[in-house]
Amino acid sequence: MTQETSNEELLQLGIQAVKRKDKQNARFLLMQVYERDKRNEVVLMWLAKIADDRQDRIRWLERVLDVNPDNAAAKRGLNKLKYKQASDENRKLLLFGGVAVLMIVLVLAVIIIALTS
């Protein structure tokens, strides 16, 4: 007869692994809890914490809010991530705009030099 580890035990082991910075084992343990209980806010928050990238973290936080739209920590985290994402996109647009203006100025300078020669 085998004894199945409880969700709470797996969750605690996963949290300990996160705190040890053992992301691989943490993800393995936390995903076991998630597979058993997809509405567990605590495991969803921990999975967001160890997500590999911003998009993945956003997806986990959105799942938390699907389960509990009033989860303040998930709301704060999601707002912060979306603000950073918008900021990065604006920075890229500004850089692209600056490069475009510089190219236009260079083309105009070449045209002016060609016409005055």
C-alpha positions in Angstrom: 0.0 0.0 0.0 1.4 3.4 -1.0 0.8 6.6 0.9 0.1 9.7 -1.2 1.7 12.9 -0.1 -0.9 15.5 0.7 -1.2 18.8 -1.2 -0.1 20.7 1.9 3.0 18.6 2.3 3.9 19.0 -1.4 3.2 22.8 -1.2 5.5 23.2 1.9 8.2 21.1 0.2 7.8 23.3 -2.9 8.1 26.5 -0.9 11.2 25.3 0.9 12.7 24.5 -2.5 11.9 28.0 -3.7 13.6 29.5 -0.6 16.7 27.3 -1.3 16.6 28.7 -4.8 16.1 25.2 -6.2 13.8 26.3 -8.9 13.6 23.0 -10.8 12.5 20.9 -7.8 10.2 23.8 -6.6 8.4 23.8 -10.0 8.1 20.0 -10.0 6.6 20.0 -6.5 4.3 23.0 -7.0 3.1 21.6 -10.3 2.1 18.4 -8.6 -0.1 20.5 -6.3 -1.4 22.5 -9.2 -2.4 19.4 -11.2 -4.4 18.2 -8.2 -6.0 21.5 -7.4 -6.0 24.1 -10.2 -7.8 26.6 -7.9 -5.2 26.7 -5.2 -4.3 30.4 -4.9 -1.2 29.8 -2.8 0.4 27.4 -5.3 -0.6 29.7 -8.2 1.2 32.6 -6.5 4.3 30.6 -5.9 4.3 29.4 -9.5 4.1 33.1 -10.5 7.1 33.8 -8.3 9.3 31.2 -9.9 8.1 31.8 -13.5 10.9 32.0 -16.1 9.8 35.2 -17.7 7.4 38.1 -17.5 4.7 36.6 -19.8 4.6 33.4 -17.8 4.4 35.3 -14.5 1.5 37.3 -15.9 -0.3 34.2 -16.9 0.0 32.7 -13.4 -1.2 35.9 -11.8 -4.2 36.0 -14.2 -5.0 32.5 -13.1 -5.0 33.6 -9.5 -7.4 36.4 -10.3 -9.6 34.0 -12.2 -9.9 32.0 -9.0 -10.2 35.0 -6.7 -10.7 38.4 -8.4 -10.1 40.1 -5.0 -6.6 38.8 -4.5 -4.7 42.0 -3.7 -1.2 40.6 -4.1 -2.0 39.2 -7.5 -3.6 42.5 -8.6 -0.5 44.4 -7.4 1.9 42.0 -9.1 0.0 42.0 -12.3 -0.3 45.8 -12.4 3.4 46.1 -11.8 4.3 43.6 -14.5 2.0 45.2 -17.0 3.4 48.7 -16.2 6.9 47.4 -16.8 5.8 45.7 -20.0 4.2 49.0 -21.3 7.3 50.9 -20.2 9.6 48.6 -22.1 7.3 48.8 -25.2 7.3 52.7 -24.9 11.1 52.7 -24.6 11.4 50.6 -27.8 9.0 52.9 -29.6 10.9 56.0 -28.5 14.2 54.5 -29.6 12.7 53.5 -32.9 11.3 57.0 -33.3 14.6 58.6 -32.5 16.4 56.4 -35.1 13.7 57.3 -37.7 14.2 61.0 -37.1 17.9 60.7 -37.3 17.6 58.8 -40.6 15.3 61.5 -42.0 17.7 64.2 -41.0 20.6 62.4 -42.6 18.6 61.9 -45.9 17.6 65.6 -45.9 21.3 66.6 -45.3 22.4 64.4 -48.2 19.7 65.9 -50.4 20.7 69.5 -49.4 24.4 68.8 -50.0 23.6 67.2 -53.4 21.4 70.2 -54.4 24.0 72.8 -53.4 26.9 71.1 -55.1 
